[in-house]
Amino acid sequence: MDTKKTINIILILVVLSLWGTVGYKYINRFFGDDELDYTLSNAYNYDAISIIKKDTFALHPLTKDPFLNKVFSKPTTAPIIVRSTPVVKKEPEPKAITPFPYVQYFGYIKSKDKKEELILVKVNNRLERVRLNSDIDGLVIKKIYKDSVSVFYNNETRSFKKK
C-alpha cells in the first residue's frame, strides 16, 4: 500500500511539472521580449559577383534535312486573288417556344422505408408517379410541399396547388 501511494505522488508531481512547463511557455509568449538582435556582417564579397554577358548568334534557315537527306525548296508565293461577295444578313428565325405543359398535382406518399416522397402528378393528361428531381419529358420536379409542387421546365419555374 505504501508503494502505490509513493508512485501516485511521483506521477502527480511529474504531471504537474509538465503542465507547469507548458503553461509557462504559453504565458511567456505574451509577456516576453519581442525584440530580436540583428547583427550584420560584411563577410560577403559583393565585388566578386560578375555579370555574365549573353552570346548572340543568328539562325539561318535550313536548306537540307540532316536526317532524311532531302533538299528543301523554297515555296513560291502566288498572288492571292480575293473575291468579295456581298454579305447577306439573315434575320434570326424565331425559336419555337413550347408551351408549359398542363400539370395537376394530386399529392404525395411518404414511405417508412424510403426518405423520398412519391408524388402523383398528371402531366398533359397522363398520370405519373415520380420522385423529387425526376424528369418527365423535360419537366423536372424541384420541390414538394404538402399542398403544392414546384416544377421546372424550359428555364421557367412554376408552382401548382393540390387538386
Buried (B, 14 or more C-beta within 10 A) or exposed (E): EEEEEEEEEEEEEEEEEEEEEEEEEEEEEEEEEEEEEEEEEEEEEEEEEEEEEEEEEEEEEEEEEEEEEEEEEEEEEEEEEEEEEEEEEEEEEEEEEEEEBEBBBEBBEEEEEEEEBBBBBBBEEEEBEBEBEBEBEEBBBEEBEEEEBBBBBEEEEEBBEBE
